[in-house]
């Protein structure tokens, strides 16, 4: 049971790291999208 909980925590930590790392590129894509929309 305890092993399963640690496994879930590991998965959550990994997901959080991916989210934090992916945030700048997501923000950049959003800004580019707004810039393109404003340019039209």
mmCIF entry with sequence, helices, sheets and N, C-alpha, C, O atoms, coordinates in Angstrom:
data_MODEL
# 
_entry.id   MODEL 
# 
_entity.id                         1 
_entity.type                       polymer 
_entity.pdbx_number_of_molecules   1 
# 
_entity_poly.entity_id                      1 
_entity_poly.type                           'polypeptide(L)' 
_entity_poly.nstd_linkage                   no 
_entity_poly.nstd_monomer                   no 
_entity_poly.pdbx_seq_one_letter_code       
;(UNK)(UNK)(UNK)(UNK)(UNK)(UNK)(UNK)(UNK)(UNK)(UNK)(UNK)(UNK)(UNK)(UNK)(UNK)(UNK)
(UNK)(UNK)(UNK)(UNK)(UNK)(UNK)(UNK)(UNK)(UNK)(UNK)(UNK)(UNK)(UNK)(UNK)(UNK)(UNK)
(UNK)(UNK)(UNK)(UNK)(UNK)(UNK)(UNK)(UNK)
;
_entity_poly.pdbx_seq_one_letter_code_can   XXXXXXXXXXXXXXXXXXXXXXXXXXXXXXXXXXXXXXXX 
_entity_poly.pdbx_strand_id                 A 
# 
loop_
_entity_poly_seq.entity_id 
_entity_poly_seq.num 
_entity_poly_seq.mon_id 
_entity_poly_seq.hetero 
1 1  UNK n 
1 2  UNK n 
1 3  UNK n 
1 4  UNK n 
1 5  UNK n 
1 6  UNK n 
1 7  UNK n 
1 8  UNK n 
1 9  UNK n 
1 10 UNK n 
1 11 UNK n 
1 12 UNK n 
1 13 UNK n 
1 14 UNK n 
1 15 UNK n 
1 16 UNK n 
1 17 UNK n 
1 18 UNK n 
1 19 UNK n 
1 20 UNK n 
1 21 UNK n 
1 22 UNK n 
1 23 UNK n 
1 24 UNK n 
1 25 UNK n 
1 26 UNK n 
1 27 UNK n 
1 28 UNK n 
1 29 UNK n 
1 30 UNK n 
1 31 UNK n 
1 32 UNK n 
1 33 UNK n 
1 34 UNK n 
1 35 UNK n 
1 36 UNK n 
1 37 UNK n 
1 38 UNK n 
1 39 UNK n 
1 40 UNK n 
# 
_struct_asym.id          A 
_struct_asym.entity_id   1 
# 
_struct_conf.conf_type_id            HELX_P 
_struct_conf.id                      HELX_P1 
_struct_conf.pdbx_PDB_helix_id       AA1 
_struct_conf.beg_label_comp_id       UNK 
_struct_conf.beg_label_asym_id       A 
_struct_conf.beg_label_seq_id        2 
_struct_conf.pdbx_beg_PDB_ins_code   ? 
_struct_conf.end_label_comp_id       UNK 
_struct_conf.end_label_asym_id       A 
_struct_conf.end_label_seq_id        39 
_struct_conf.pdbx_end_PDB_ins_code   ? 
_struct_conf.beg_auth_comp_id        UNK 
_struct_conf.beg_auth_asym_id        A 
_struct_conf.beg_auth_seq_id         2 
_struct_conf.end_auth_comp_id        UNK 
_struct_conf.end_auth_asym_id        A 
_struct_conf.end_auth_seq_id         39 
_struct_conf.pdbx_PDB_helix_class    1 
_struct_conf.details                 ? 
_struct_conf.pdbx_PDB_helix_length   38 
# 
_struct_conf_type.id          HELX_P 
_struct_conf_type.criteria    ? 
_struct_conf_type.reference   ? 
# 
loop_
_atom_site.group_PDB 
_atom_site.id 
_atom_site.type_symbol 
_atom_site.label_atom_id 
_atom_site.label_alt_id 
_atom_site.label_comp_id 
_atom_site.label_asym_id 
_atom_site.label_entity_id 
_atom_site.label_seq_id 
_atom_site.pdbx_PDB_ins_code 
_atom_site.Cartn_x 
_atom_site.Cartn_y 
_atom_site.Cartn_z 
_atom_site.occupancy 
_atom_site.B_iso_or_equiv 
_atom_site.pdbx_formal_charge 
_atom_site.auth_seq_id 
_atom_site.auth_comp_id 
_atom_site.auth_asym_id 
_atom_site.auth_atom_id 
_atom_site.pdbx_PDB_model_num 
ATOM 1   N N  . UNK A 1 1  ? 0.838  -1.204 0.000   1.00 0.00 ? 1  UNK A N  1 
ATOM 2   C CA . UNK A 1 1  ? 0.000  0.000  0.000   1.00 0.00 ? 1  UNK A CA 1 
ATOM 3   C C  . UNK A 1 1  ? 0.878  1.261  0.000   1.00 0.00 ? 1  UNK A C  1 
ATOM 4   O O  . UNK A 1 1  ? 0.638  2.212  -0.744  1.00 0.00 ? 1  UNK A O  1 
ATOM 5   N N  . UNK A 1 2  ? 1.892  1.232  0.853   1.00 0.00 ? 2  UNK A N  1 
ATOM 6   C CA . UNK A 1 2  ? 2.767  2.396  0.952   1.00 0.00 ? 2  UNK A CA 1 
ATOM 7   C C  . UNK A 1 2  ? 3.536  2.623  -0.350  1.00 0.00 ? 2  UNK A C  1 
ATOM 8   O O  . UNK A 1 2  ? 3.778  3.760  -0.755  1.00 0.00 ? 2  UNK A O  1 
ATOM 9   N N  . UNK A 1 3  ? 3.913  1.522  -0.995  1.00 0.00 ? 3  UNK A N  1 
ATOM 10  C CA . UNK A 1 3  ? 4.647  1.621  -2.256  1.00 0.00 ? 3  UNK A CA 1 
ATOM 11  C C  . UNK A 1 3  ? 3.785  2.281  -3.329  1.00 0.00 ? 3  UNK A C  1 
ATOM 12  O O  . UNK A 1 3  ? 4.273  3.059  -4.149  1.00 0.00 ? 3  UNK A O  1 
ATOM 13  N N  . UNK A 1 4  ? 2.505  1.956  -3.304  1.00 0.00 ? 4  UNK A N  1 
ATOM 14  C CA . UNK A 1 4  ? 1.588  2.522  -4.290  1.00 0.00 ? 4  UNK A CA 1 
ATOM 15  C C  . UNK A 1 4  ? 1.462  4.033  -4.105  1.00 0.00 ? 4  UNK A C  1 
ATOM 16  O O  . UNK A 1 4  ? 1.410  4.784  -5.079  1.00 0.00 ? 4  UNK A O  1 
ATOM 17  N N  . UNK A 1 5  ? 1.414  4.470  -2.849  1.00 0.00 ? 5  UNK A N  1 
ATOM 18  C CA . UNK A 1 5  ? 1.301  5.899  -2.556  1.00 0.00 ? 5  UNK A CA 1 
ATOM 19  C C  . UNK A 1 5  ? 2.545  6.642  -3.045  1.00 0.00 ? 5  UNK A C  1 
ATOM 20  O O  . UNK A 1 5  ? 2.442  7.719  -3.632  1.00 0.00 ? 5  UNK A O  1 
ATOM 21  N N  . UNK A 1 6  ? 3.720  6.060  -2.797  1.00 0.00 ? 6  UNK A N  1 
ATOM 22  C CA . UNK A 1 6  ? 4.960  6.701  -3.244  1.00 0.00 ? 6  UNK A CA 1 
ATOM 23  C C  . UNK A 1 6  ? 5.017  6.749  -4.769  1.00 0.00 ? 6  UNK A C  1 
ATOM 24  O O  . UNK A 1 6  ? 5.565  7.688  -5.349  1.00 0.00 ? 6  UNK A O  1 
ATOM 25  N N  . UNK A 1 7  ? 4.451  5.736  -5.409  1.00 0.00 ? 7  UNK A N  1 
ATOM 26  C CA . UNK A 1 7  ? 4.408  5.690  -6.870  1.00 0.00 ? 7  UNK A CA 1 
ATOM 27  C C  . UNK A 1 7  ? 3.545  6.832  -7.405  1.00 0.00 ? 7  UNK A C  1 
ATOM 28  O O  . UNK A 1 7  ? 3.899  7.492  -8.383  1.00 0.00 ? 7  UNK A O  1 
ATOM 29  N N  . UNK A 1 8  ? 2.410  7.050  -6.749  1.00 0.00 ? 8  UNK A N  1 
ATOM 30  C CA . UNK A 1 8  ? 1.506  8.141  -7.142  1.00 0.00 ? 8  UNK A CA 1 
ATOM 31  C C  . UNK A 1 8  ? 2.187  9.491  -6.928  1.00 0.00 ? 8  UNK A C  1 
ATOM 32  O O  . UNK A 1 8  ? 2.066  10.396 -7.753  1.00 0.00 ? 8  UNK A O  1 
ATOM 33  N N  . UNK A 1 9  ? 2.907  9.615  -5.809  1.00 0.00 ? 9  UNK A N  1 
ATOM 34  C CA . UNK A 1 9  ? 3.617  10.862 -5.523  1.00 0.00 ? 9  UNK A CA 1 
ATOM 35  C C  . UNK A 1 9  ? 4.697  11.125 -6.563  1.00 0.00 ? 9  UNK A C  1 
ATOM 36  O O  . UNK A 1 9  ? 4.887  12.262 -6.995  1.00 0.00 ? 9  UNK A O  1 
ATOM 37  N N  . UNK A 1 10 ? 5.403  10.069 -6.965  1.00 0.00 ? 10 UNK A N  1 
ATOM 38  C CA . UNK A 1 10 ? 6.426  10.204 -8.005  1.00 0.00 ? 10 UNK A CA 1 
ATOM 39  C C  . UNK A 1 10 ? 5.800  10.685 -9.311  1.00 0.00 ? 10 UNK A C  1 
ATOM 40  O O  . UNK A 1 10 ? 6.346  11.559 -9.984  1.00 0.00 ? 10 UNK A O  1 
ATOM 41  N N  . UNK A 1 11 ? 4.665  10.116 -9.660  1.00 0.00 ? 11 UNK A N  1 
ATOM 42  C CA . UNK A 1 11 ? 3.979  10.486 -10.894 1.00 0.00 ? 11 UNK A CA 1 
ATOM 43  C C  . UNK A 1 11 ? 3.519  11.942 -10.844 1.00 0.00 ? 11 UNK A C  1 
ATOM 44  O O  . UNK A 1 11 ? 3.623  12.669 -11.832 1.00 0.00 ? 11 UNK A O  1 
ATOM 45  N N  . UNK A 1 12 ? 3.010  12.361 -9.682  1.00 0.00 ? 12 UNK A N  1 
ATOM 46  C CA . UNK A 1 12 ? 2.546  13.738 -9.518  1.00 0.00 ? 12 UNK A CA 1 
ATOM 47  C C  . UNK A 1 12 ? 3.715  14.716 -9.608  1.00 0.00 ? 12 UNK A C  1 
ATOM 48  O O  . UNK A 1 12 ? 3.598  15.781 -10.215 1.00 0.00 ? 12 UNK A O  1 
ATOM 49  N N  . UNK A 1 13 ? 4.845  14.345 -8.998  1.00 0.00 ? 13 UNK A N  1 
ATOM 50  C CA . UNK A 1 13 ? 6.037  15.195 -9.042  1.00 0.00 ? 13 UNK A CA 1 
ATOM 51  C C  . UNK A 1 13 ? 6.529  15.359 -10.470 1.00 0.00 ? 13 UNK A C  1 
ATOM 52  O O  . UNK A 1 13 ? 6.893  16.456 -10.894 1.00 0.00 ? 13 UNK A O  1 
ATOM 53  N N  . UNK A 1 14 ? 6.536  14.248 -11.210 1.00 0.00 ? 14 UNK A N  1 
ATOM 54  C CA . UNK A 1 14 ? 6.974  14.263 -12.604 1.00 0.00 ? 14 UNK A CA 1 
ATOM 55  C C  . UNK A 1 14 ? 6.046  15.146 -13.441 1.00 0.00 ? 14 UNK A C  1 
ATOM 56  O O  . UNK A 1 14 ? 6.505  15.923 -14.278 1.00 0.00 ? 14 UNK A O  1 
ATOM 57  N N  . UNK A 1 15 ? 4.741  15.021 -13.206 1.00 0.00 ? 15 UNK A N  1 
ATOM 58  C CA . UNK A 1 15 ? 3.762  15.820 -13.939 1.00 0.00 ? 15 UNK A CA 1 
ATOM 59  C C  . UNK A 1 15 ? 3.943  17.303 -13.627 1.00 0.00 ? 15 UNK A C  1 
ATOM 60  O O  . UNK A 1 15 ? 3.824  18.151 -14.511 1.00 0.00 ? 15 UNK A O  1 
ATOM 61  N N  . UNK A 1 16 ? 4.231  17.605 -12.361 1.00 0.00 ? 16 UNK A N  1 
ATOM 62  C CA . UNK A 1 16 ? 4.429  18.987 -11.938 1.00 0.00 ? 16 UNK A CA 1 
ATOM 63  C C  . UNK A 1 16 ? 5.667  19.578 -12.609 1.00 0.00 ? 16 UNK A C  1 
ATOM 64  O O  . UNK A 1 16 ? 5.653  20.721 -13.067 1.00 0.00 ? 16 UNK A O  1 
ATOM 65  N N  . UNK A 1 17 ? 6.747  18.775 -12.660 1.00 0.00 ? 17 UNK A N  1 
ATOM 66  C CA . UNK A 1 17 ? 7.983  19.219 -13.313 1.00 0.00 ? 17 UNK A CA 1 
ATOM 67  C C  . UNK A 1 17 ? 7.741  19.496 -14.793 1.00 0.00 ? 17 UNK A C  1 
ATOM 68  O O  . UNK A 1 17 ? 8.212  20.498 -15.331 1.00 0.00 ? 17 UNK A O  1 
ATOM 69  N N  . UNK A 1 18 ? 7.006  18.606 -15.442 1.00 0.00 ? 18 UNK A N  1 
ATOM 70  C CA . UNK A 1 18 ? 6.699  18.785 -16.862 1.00 0.00 ? 18 UNK A CA 1 
ATOM 71  C C  . UNK A 1 18 ? 5.866  20.042 -17.078 1.00 0.00 ? 18 UNK A C  1 
ATOM 72  O O  . UNK A 1 18 ? 6.066  20.766 -18.053 1.00 0.00 ? 18 UNK A O  1 
ATOM 73  N N  . UNK A 1 19 ? 4.931  20.298 -16.164 1.00 0.00 ? 19 UNK A N  1 
ATOM 74  C CA . UNK A 1 19 ? 4.072  21.472 -16.256 1.00 0.00 ? 19 UNK A CA 1 
ATOM 75  C C  . UNK A 1 19 ? 4.897  22.744 -16.127 1.00 0.00 ? 19 UNK A C  1 
ATOM 76  O O  . UNK A 1 19 ? 4.733  23.685 -16.905 1.00 0.00 ? 19 UNK A O  1 
ATOM 77  N N  . UNK A 1 20 ? 5.798  22.764 -15.125 1.00 0.00 ? 20 UNK A N  1 
ATOM 78  C CA . UNK A 1 20 ? 6.643  23.933 -14.887 1.00 0.00 ? 20 UNK A CA 1 
ATOM 79  C C  . UNK A 1 20 ? 7.577  24.176 -16.070 1.00 0.00 ? 20 UNK A C  1 
ATOM 80  O O  . UNK A 1 20 ? 7.798  25.319 -16.469 1.00 0.00 ? 20 UNK A O  1 
ATOM 81  N N  . UNK A 1 21 ? 8.123  23.097 -16.627 1.00 0.00 ? 21 UNK A N  1 
ATOM 82  C CA . UNK A 1 21 ? 9.027  23.225 -17.770 1.00 0.00 ? 21 UNK A CA 1 
ATOM 83  C C  . UNK A 1 21 ? 8.266  23.619 -19.035 1.00 0.00 ? 21 UNK A C  1 
ATOM 84  O O  . UNK A 1 21 ? 8.800  24.328 -19.888 1.00 0.00 ? 21 UNK A O  1 
ATOM 85  N N  . UNK A 1 22 ? 7.020  23.161 -19.154 1.00 0.00 ? 22 UNK A N  1 
ATOM 86  C CA . UNK A 1 22 ? 6.242  23.429 -20.347 1.00 0.00 ? 22 UNK A CA 1 
ATOM 87  C C  . UNK A 1 22 ? 5.528  24.770 -20.325 1.00 0.00 ? 22 UNK A C  1 
ATOM 88  O O  . UNK A 1 22 ? 5.011  25.219 -21.348 1.00 0.00 ? 22 UNK A O  1 
ATOM 89  N N  . UNK A 1 23 ? 5.497  25.412 -19.159 1.00 0.00 ? 23 UNK A N  1 
ATOM 90  C CA . UNK A 1 23 ? 4.779  26.670 -19.005 1.00 0.00 ? 23 UNK A CA 1 
ATOM 91  C C  . UNK A 1 23 ? 5.340  27.799 -19.873 1.00 0.00 ? 23 UNK A C  1 
ATOM 92  O O  . UNK A 1 23 ? 4.561  28.483 -20.538 1.00 0.00 ? 23 UNK A O  1 
ATOM 93  N N  . UNK A 1 24 ? 6.668  28.025 -19.895 1.00 0.00 ? 24 UNK A N  1 
ATOM 94  C CA . UNK A 1 24 ? 7.204  29.108 -20.734 1.00 0.00 ? 24 UNK A CA 1 
ATOM 95  C C  . UNK A 1 24 ? 6.866  28.955 -22.216 1.00 0.00 ? 24 UNK A C  1 
ATOM 96  O O  . UNK A 1 24 ? 6.513  29.928 -22.882 1.00 0.00 ? 24 UNK A O  1 
ATOM 97  N N  . UNK A 1 25 ? 6.976  27.726 -22.726 1.00 0.00 ? 25 UNK A N  1 
ATOM 98  C CA . UNK A 1 25 ? 6.680  27.507 -24.145 1.00 0.00 ? 25 UNK A CA 1 
ATOM 99  C C  . UNK A 1 25 ? 5.195  27.705 -24.419 1.00 0.00 ? 25 UNK A C  1 
ATOM 100 O O  . UNK A 1 25 ? 4.807  28.179 -25.487 1.00 0.00 ? 25 UNK A O  1 
ATOM 101 N N  . UNK A 1 26 ? 4.362  27.334 -23.433 1.00 0.00 ? 26 UNK A N  1 
ATOM 102 C CA . UNK A 1 26 ? 2.921  27.508 -23.572 1.00 0.00 ? 26 UNK A CA 1 
ATOM 103 C C  . UNK A 1 26 ? 2.584  28.998 -23.600 1.00 0.00 ? 26 UNK A C  1 
ATOM 104 O O  . UNK A 1 26 ? 1.751  29.443 -24.390 1.00 0.00 ? 26 UNK A O  1 
ATOM 105 N N  . UNK A 1 27 ? 3.238  29.757 -22.733 1.00 0.00 ? 27 UNK A N  1 
ATOM 106 C CA . UNK A 1 27 ? 3.035  31.199 -22.659 1.00 0.00 ? 27 UNK A CA 1 
ATOM 107 C C  . UNK A 1 27 ? 3.499  31.865 -23.953 1.00 0.00 ? 27 UNK A C  1 
ATOM 108 O O  . UNK A 1 27 ? 2.850  32.776 -24.466 1.00 0.00 ? 27 UNK A O  1 
ATOM 109 N N  . UNK A 1 28 ? 4.633  31.394 -24.470 1.00 0.00 ? 28 UNK A N  1 
ATOM 110 C CA . UNK A 1 28 ? 5.184  31.925 -25.714 1.00 0.00 ? 28 UNK A CA 1 
ATOM 111 C C  . UNK A 1 28 ? 4.225  31.675 -26.874 1.00 0.00 ? 28 UNK A C  1 
ATOM 112 O O  . UNK A 1 28 ? 4.006  32.548 -27.713 1.00 0.00 ? 28 UNK A O  1 
ATOM 113 N N  . UNK A 1 29 ? 3.654  30.467 -26.908 1.00 0.00 ? 29 UNK A N  1 
ATOM 114 C CA . UNK A 1 29 ? 2.705  30.118 -27.962 1.00 0.00 ? 29 UNK A CA 1 
ATOM 115 C C  . UNK A 1 29 ? 1.455  30.991 -27.859 1.00 0.00 ? 29 UNK A C  1 
ATOM 116 O O  . UNK A 1 29 ? 0.912  31.428 -28.874 1.00 0.00 ? 29 UNK A O  1 
ATOM 117 N N  . UNK A 1 30 ? 1.004  31.242 -26.627 1.00 0.00 ? 30 UNK A N  1 
ATOM 118 C CA . UNK A 1 30 ? -0.174 32.072 -26.397 1.00 0.00 ? 30 UNK A CA 1 
ATOM 119 C C  . UNK A 1 30 ? 0.074  33.507 -26.856 1.00 0.00 ? 30 UNK A C  1 
ATOM 120 O O  . UNK A 1 30 ? -0.773 34.119 -27.507 1.00 0.00 ? 30 UNK A O  1 
ATOM 121 N N  . UNK A 1 31 ? 1.251  34.034 -26.505 1.00 0.00 ? 31 UNK A N  1 
ATOM 122 C CA . UNK A 1 31 ? 1.599  35.399 -26.903 1.00 0.00 ? 31 UNK A CA 1 
ATOM 123 C C  . UNK A 1 31 ? 1.723  35.520 -28.417 1.00 0.00 ? 31 UNK A C  1 
ATOM 124 O O  . UNK A 1 31 ? 1.295  36.515 -29.001 1.00 0.00 ? 31 UNK A O  1 
ATOM 125 N N  . UNK A 1 32 ? 2.306  34.513 -29.047 1.00 0.00 ? 32 UNK A N  1 
ATOM 126 C CA . UNK A 1 32 ? 2.444  34.505 -30.504 1.00 0.00 ? 32 UNK A CA 1 
ATOM 127 C C  . UNK A 1 32 ? 1.065  34.485 -31.157 1.00 0.00 ? 32 UNK A C  1 
ATOM 128 O O  . UNK A 1 32 ? 0.816  35.183 -32.140 1.00 0.00 ? 32 UNK A O  1 
ATOM 129 N N  . UNK A 1 33 ? 0.175  33.668 -30.588 1.00 0.00 ? 33 UNK A N  1 
ATOM 130 C CA . UNK A 1 33 ? -1.189 33.550 -31.097 1.00 0.00 ? 33 UNK A CA 1 
ATOM 131 C C  . UNK A 1 33 ? -1.907 34.893 -31.021 1.00 0.00 ? 33 UNK A C  1 
ATOM 132 O O  . UNK A 1 33 ? -2.578 35.300 -31.970 1.00 0.00 ? 33 UNK A O  1 
ATOM 133 N N  . UNK A 1 34 ? -1.763 35.588 -29.869 1.00 0.00 ? 34 UNK A N  1 
ATOM 134 C CA . UNK A 1 34 ? -2.399 36.900 -29.701 1.00 0.00 ? 34 UNK A CA 1 
ATOM 135 C C  . UNK A 1 34 ? -1.801 37.917 -30.670 1.00 0.00 ? 34 UNK A C  1 
ATOM 136 O O  . UNK A 1 34 ? -2.512 38.754 -31.227 1.00 0.00 ? 34 UNK A O  1 
ATOM 137 N N  . UNK A 1 35 ? -0.480 37.832 -30.863 1.00 0.00 ? 35 UNK A N  1 
ATOM 138 C CA . UNK A 1 35 ? 0.206  38.756 -31.763 1.00 0.00 ? 35 UNK A CA 1 
ATOM 139 C C  . UNK A 1 35 ? -0.286 38.577 -33.195 1.00 0.00 ? 35 UNK A C  1 
ATOM 140 O O  . UNK A 1 35 ? -0.505 39.550 -33.918 1.00 0.00 ? 35 UNK A O  1 
ATOM 141 N N  . UNK A 1 36 ? -0.457 37.314 -33.593 1.00 0.00 ? 36 UNK A N  1 
ATOM 142 C CA . UNK A 1 36 ? -0.944 37.006 -34.938 1.00 0.00 ? 36 UNK A CA 1 
ATOM 143 C C  . UNK A 1 36 ? -2.383 37.498 -35.098 1.00 0.00 ? 36 UNK A C  1 
ATOM 144 O O  . UNK A 1 36 ? -2.739 38.055 -36.136 1.00 0.00 ? 36 UNK A O  1 
ATOM 145 N N  . UNK A 1 37 ? -3.210 37.293 -34.065 1.00 0.00 ? 37 UNK A N  1 
ATOM 146 C CA . UNK A 1 37 ? -4.599 37.749 -34.121 1.00 0.00 ? 37 UNK A CA 1 
ATOM 147 C C  . UNK A 1 37 ? -4.663 39.270 -34.205 1.00 0.00 ? 37 UNK A C  1 
ATOM 148 O O  . UNK A 1 37 ? -5.498 39.818 -34.925 1.00 0.00 ? 37 UNK A O  1 
ATOM 149 N N  . UNK A 1 38 ? -3.788 39.952 -33.477 1.00 0.00 ? 38 UNK A N  1 
ATOM 150 C CA . UNK A 1 38 ? -3.766 41.410 -33.493 1.00 0.00 ? 38 UNK A CA 1 
ATOM 151 C C  . UNK A 1 38 ? -3.280 41.917 -34.853 1.00 0.00 ? 38 UNK A C  1 
ATOM 152 O O  . UNK A 1 38 ? -3.677 42.994 -35.298 1.00 0.00 ? 38 UNK A O  1 
ATOM 153 N N  . UNK A 1 39 ? -2.425 41.139 -35.505 1.00 0.00 ? 39 UNK A N  1 
ATOM 154 C CA . UNK A 1 39 ? -1.879 41.534 -36.798 1.00 0.00 ? 39 UNK A CA 1 
ATOM 155 C C  . UNK A 1 39 ? -2.882 41.408 -37.930 1.00 0.00 ? 39 UNK A C  1 
ATOM 156 O O  . UNK A 1 39 ? -2.728 42.046 -38.971 1.00 0.00 ? 39 UNK A O  1 
ATOM 157 N N  . UNK A 1 40 ? -3.912 40.589 -37.735 1.00 0.00 ? 40 UNK A N  1 
ATOM 158 C CA . UNK A 1 40 ? -4.888 40.377 -38.802 1.00 0.00 ? 40 UNK A CA 1 
ATOM 159 C C  . UNK A 1 40 ? -5.810 41.534 -38.966 1.00 0.00 ? 40 UNK A C  1 
ATOM 160 O O  . UNK A 1 40 ? -6.689 41.506 -39.826 1.00 0.00 ? 40 UNK A O  1 
# 
